């Protein structure tokens, strides 16, 4: 199986003991999901408010187009981000060849150094 990493950073899948199972460098192509954001009104007790409790802003995010995603190829798995796959689902783009890193593995300082598996959404 060939893996193509469509994220801007290396993806490393590690076993429970921390050994590397798979490491895929960035391909140079980044698949992205565009989004737009706008302030969203909140209706509370029949009154429109521009902020949620305690003055915290409330934003409406509108998912846009998926870009940078190559056409399917036999024997190729594309690694993207979870938001990318969520956007694909929202746009009803059904692809079983696109996955994302799942189960973050962190070092002693809290930095992400890998993942436990590659996942898809149902």
C-alpha positions, 0 to 999 in steps of 0.5 A: 500500500502506498500512503500519500500525506496531504498534511503539512507535517510528518505522520507517524503511527506508533504501537503501544510501546512507542515503536514506529509502525509507519512514518509518512513525510509530507507530500508537498500537497496539502488538502484543505477545507475552506471555511468562513466565519461570522458572528452568530446570534444566540436566541435565549428566552426569546431575546436575540443576543450577540454573545453567549454567557459571560460575554463569550462571542458565538461564531457560526462556521460555514464549511466550504470547498475541499481543495488539494485532494487528488483523485483516487488511485488504486493502491493509494491511501491519502492521509488528511486531517479530521476536519478535512474528512468532516468537510467531505462528509458534510459535502457528501464526498464519499471516499474510502481512500482518505484517512486521518491520524487518530489517537495522539501520542505525546512526549513528556512535554505534551508535544504530539509525536505520533498517533496510534492509528489511521481512521475514517469517519462513519 
